[in-house]
Amino acid sequence: MDAGLASKTLRQIERELEADLSYARREFAQASRKLRHEITKIGEIPPQDGIVNLENARALVDLAYANNREALRRFTEFAIHGTIPSGYSQTAEEAATDPLSGAASA
């Protein structure tokens, strides 16, 4: 396991999950804008190009939506249930001093 992952506090994990979610939301919004743009210019370009552009834009929206959903799921699981996503870890010493961990301080 990476030493950097082992030393993260719950607060750091929460911030990273929030950042991941924020990034995923921005990517989804950008992909949605791109799809709307392609829809508005559909009559201005040859039909084959328009179809390809729409298919590509729709694929980007689908991928961005899936990424956003996954980021939201990971953040929600952490926020509601305290589930730390795989790839994150917290040491017992940090859990004892972290007010978000629910562990009593010594």
SULURQUI-V844527 format. One record per residue. N is the residue number from 1. RES is the residue in one letter. PHI is phi in radians with two decimals (NA if undefined). OMEGA is omega in whole degrees, 0 to 359 (999 if undefined). Layout:
N&RES&PHI&OMEGA, N&RES&PHI&OMEGA
This chain:
1&M&NA&180, 2&D&-1.16&182, 3&A&-1.08&179, 4&G&-1.13&179, 5&L&-1.22&183, 6&A&-1.20&185, 7&S&-1.78&181, 8&K&-1.36&175, 9&T&-1.54&177, 10&L&-1.09&178, 11&R&-1.09&179, 12&Q&-1.14&179, 13&I&-1.09&179, 14&E&-1.05&179, 15&R&-1.09&179, 16&E&-1.15&178, 17&L&-1.16&175, 18&E&-1.10&179, 19&A&-1.12&178, 20&D&-1.07&180, 21&L&-1.15&179, 22&S&-1.07&179, 23&Y&-1.10&181, 24&A&-1.09&178, 25&R&-1.11&179, 26&R&-1.11&179, 27&E&-1.11&179, 28&F&-1.14&179, 29&A&-1.08&179, 30&Q&-1.14&179, 31&A&-1.12&179, 32&S&-1.14&177, 33&R&-1.09&179, 34&K&-1.08&179, 35&L&-1.12&178, 36&R&-1.06&178, 37&H&-1.08&180, 38&E&-1.12&179, 39&I&-1.16&182, 40&T&-1.20&182, 41&K&-1.77&184, 42&I&-1.05&181, 43&G&-1.40&185, 44&E&-1.65&184, 45&I&-2.22&179, 46&P&-0.98&184, 47&P&-0.92&181, 48&Q&-1.10&178, 49&D&-1.13&180, 50&G&-1.09&179, 51&I&-1.12&180, 52&V&-1.10&179, 53&N&-1.07&179, 54&L&-1.13&180, 55&E&-1.10&179, 56&N&-1.13&180, 57&A&-1.12&179, 58&R&-1.14&178, 59&A&-1.10&177, 60&L&-1.13&178, 61&V&-1.11&179, 62&D&-1.06&179, 63&L&-1.16&180, 64&A&-1.12&178, 65&Y&-1.12&179, 66&A&-1.10&178, 67&N&-1.12&179, 68&N&-1.13&178, 69&R&-1.06&180, 70&E&-1.15&178, 71&A&-1.11&178, 72&L&-1.14&179, 73&R&-1.08&181, 74&R&-1.09&180, 75&F&-1.14&181, 76&T&-1.11&178, 77&E&-1.05&179, 78&F&-1.23&185, 79&A&-1.17&185, 80&I&-1.52&187, 81&H&-1.85&182, 82&G&1.31&180, 83&T&-1.29&178, 84&I&-1.51&181, 85&P&-1.06&177, 86&S&-1.03&183, 87&G&1.70&177, 88&Y&-2.06&177, 89&S&-2.66&179, 90&Q&-2.50&180, 91&T&-1.39&181, 92&A&-1.09&180, 93&E&-1.11&180, 94&E&-1.23&178, 95&A&-1.09&181, 96&A&-1.23&182, 97&T&-1.81&183, 98&D&-1.54&182, 99&P&-1.13&179, 100&L&-1.46&187, 101&S&-1.37&182, 102&G&1.47&179, 103&A&-1.49&180, 104&A&-1.34&177, 105&S&-1.36&181, 106&A&-1.44&999
